[in-house]
Amino acid sequence: ALQKFGHDAKLHVLDLCAAPGSKASQVASQLRPESLVVNEPRKERAALLQANLLRAGVAEALVLCLDGRKVGALAPKAFNVVLVDAPCSGEGTVRKDPTAWDRWAQDNHSL
């Protein structure tokens, strides 16, 4: 969808649920990298996100580690595109590691 705007479009994109970084890397290839803010609320996944972005050559994106509900309040008119991949199914992780579901369920038992 971003391709229709062109590489020089003045878009400011927030990827609200960005880890592990595949969407963000693809978006960065279509935009000026400084126009991309990515968020991942879990600290360990935010670190993975940042590492994956750097590996993909995306050094200018701003990486946040916040509850997504708070990001909009910080800069309510800053973004004209918001990507939200929620809820993440985790299917890829569960396929690779069947015990991942049990760990996730234990960590998030109050949900």
Buried (B, 14 or more C-beta within 10 A) or exposed (E): EBEEBEEEBEBBBBBBBBBBBEBBBEBBEBBBBEBBBBBBBEEEBBBBBBEBBEEBEBEEBEBBBBEBEEBBEEEEEEBEBBBEEEEEEEEEBBEEEEEBEEEBEEEEEEE
